[in-house]
Amino acid sequence: MTVVDPDLRFEKRLLREGAELVIGVDEVGRGAIAGPVAVGVSVVDAAVARIPVGLRDSKLLSEKRREELHPKVQRWARHQAVGVASNEEVDRLGIIAALGLAGTRALTAVLAEGVALGAARVILDGSHDWLTPALRSAGAAAGSGAEAGAGAGADGFAGMTVTTRVKADMTCASVAAASVLAKVQRDRFMVESHARLPEYNWASNKGYASSDHYAAIERIGASDLHRWSWLRQPTLLDL
């Protein structure tokens, strides 16, 4: 596979078309069997340049390189945040709704910084827009006074538009940055959880379905961080 460094060409095009801000969005942990799903957002404007050297989709970077890039990406983006949905929420709501919830939480964190997002354009990695329905739901709940699970200010999403783009994490710098932010935060959580439950070797597999992970589940059962609906053996006992 030919690896192409991401750039800002698509972001600049959206800005020329009238967007005041462009927000790169990417998710991490969708396919894991344990731990949360995380959604990173990275906000850029017309003044952003000088992409961090070596920035790429987080899947193409070593863990060490992601950790090195993380603070650089945080400084580079005009605003940035990561939202998470727990394994329990993945089980209860389903993965698509959980992704939307995590993305809404990340954008709500940006709103809480006083950033106006009404004229923002979102670049969402992939071909499926799982974010727009969640934003509409959050905005409707905020308007009615209902609990949206996203925090105050969810009505500030009105006017945002989402554009899906296949392989945006490989070609768009804002989305690559979002992937690094989400990946580092989620990986750190799984490594911290490994200290409590080392049997599953989360420091290495980060909650994904590796052979040693499944072997530990078969040996001692599932933990409070496992996605029960995703496990191969539904009769496993909790610790």
N, C-alpha and C positions, 0 to 999 in steps of 0.2 A: 504494500500500500504506500502510495506517495503521500508524504506528510507536507502540508502547506501551512506556513505560519499564518495565524489569523491577522486580519487587518481591520481598518475602520471604514472601508469603502461603503459597505451597506449602511452602517450607522450614519455616515455623512450624507448619503442619499436621502435617508429619512429626515434628517435635519434640514436639508435643502427643500424638501417637500413641505416643510412647515412645522415639524415636531420641535418642541422646545427642549425636550429631553428624550434620550433613547435609553431604554432599560433592557439589558441583556438578562435573560432568565434561563437557568438550567437546574435540573434535579439530579440528586445522587441518592442511591439506596433503593431505587424502585424494585430491583430484583433480589434484594437480600431476604433472608428468612428470619433475621433477628435485627432489632434496633429500629430506629426511626427512619423516615424518609426526610431528606433535607432539600430545600430549594434556595438557591442563591440568586440574588439580584445585584446587578452592577449598573449604576447610573452614569451616563456620560452626556456631555453637551458639546457644542461646537468648538469649545476651547480645548478640549481634551486631545492630547497628542502623546508622542513618545511612549508607545506601548512598551510595557515592561519586557526587557530582553528575555527571550526564552518562553514567553507566555504561549501556552497551548491548551487544548482540551485536557482536563485533569487525567483522563484515562491514558493519555500518551506520556505522562510524566511520572517519574519515580516518586515515592513518598518523600524522600529527602528534597527533591527539587520542588515539589509542591509546597513543602514547609518553607523553603527559601523564598519562593515567590509570594507566599501569602501576605506578608506585611507590605510588599511592594504593590500588590494588587489593591490592598486596602487604601494605600496612599494615592494610587493612581485614579481610582474611580472617584467621581464627585460625591457620590453617596453609595453605600453598600450595606447589605444586610443578608442574613440567612434565617429562614423560617423552617420549623420542623413540625412534623406530625408524628406522634408516637406509634409504636408497634400496636398498641391497643386501638388507636384511632384507625390504623390501616385495617385491622381486623373488623372493626365495627362499621366503618364507612365504606371500605373498599379502597383500592390503591388510587384510583383516579380522583375520587373525592378527597382523599388524604393529600394527594399532590396539590390540589386546588387550595386546600386549607393551609398547607405549609407555604405556598406561594403568596396567599393572601396575608398571612402573618408577616412574611418578609416585607411586602410592600407597605403594610400598616406601620412597620417599624420605620420605614423611610418617611411616611407621612408624619409620624410623630416627631421627626426632626424639623418639621415645618416646610418640607419640600412640596411644592404644588405639582401634582401629577396629572392634572386635567388635560394638558396638551402633550402628554408623553406618549411615545410609541414603544411598545414592548416587542422585543425579538425573542420568541420562544423556540427553543431547540426542538426539532422534530416536525411531524406532520399533523399531530393531533393537538387541538387547542383545548387543553384541560383547565386553563386558567380563567378564561372569560366567564364561564358559568359560575365559578366560585366568586369572582369579583362582583358579578351581578347579584348573587345571593347575599353577599356581605353588605353591599350597598343597600339592598332592599331591607335587610334586617336592621341596618343602622337607621334608615329612614323611619321604620315602624317602631323603633325602640326595642326590638327583639335582640336576644343574645346571638351574635353571629360567630362567636369563637375567634374573632379576628382583632378585637380591640376597638377603641374609639376612633372615629374618623374614617370609617370604611366608606362613607358616602363620598369621600375625596377621590374615589376611583372613577367617578362619572367623567366621561370624556376620554379616558384611556382607550387605546386600541391595541389589539394584539395581532402580530404577524408571525405565523409559524414559518420556520425555515429549516429544511432538512440539512443536517450537519452544520448547523450554525455554531455549535461548540468548537468546530474545527476551522471555521472561516471568519467568524465575527469576534473581534477582540473582547467586546463587552460580554458576550456569552461565554467565551473561554474563561474570562475572569470570574464570572458567576459560578462556573463549574469548579474552579479552584477553591473559591470561598466555601462552597457547600461541601466539597469533598474533604477539605482539611477539618472543618468543624465536625462533620459526622465521624470521620476517622478518629479524631481525638476523643470523642464521646465513647466510641467502641473500645479504644485502648484503655480509657479510664474504667470502663465496665469490665474489661478483662481482669483488672486487678481484683475485682470482687468475685468474678466467676471465671477463673483461668482455665477451667476444664474445656471450654469451647474454643479456645485459642483465637479469640476475637482480635488480639493484637496483630495477628497475621491475616486472618480471613475477613475481618471487619464485618462479620455477620452474614457473609455470603455463603452459598451452599457448597462448601468444600468437603472433601471426603473426611477430614478430621473433625469437622464441625458435625456432620451427620453421625459419625461414630460416637461422639460424645453424647449426642441426643439419644441415640439408641442405648447407650450405657447408663446414663443417669437421668434422662428425661429432659423436658423443655424447661426453660427458665421464664422469669417474668418479663424478659425482653424479647422473647420469641413471638413471631407472628403465627399464632396457632392455626389459623386457617390456611397457612401456606405449607405446613409440615406434611411430610409424606405419611406419618403415622399419627392419626388423630387421637389415639388412646394414651399418648405420652402423659406422664404425670408432671405437675409443676413441682419445682423445688420447694 
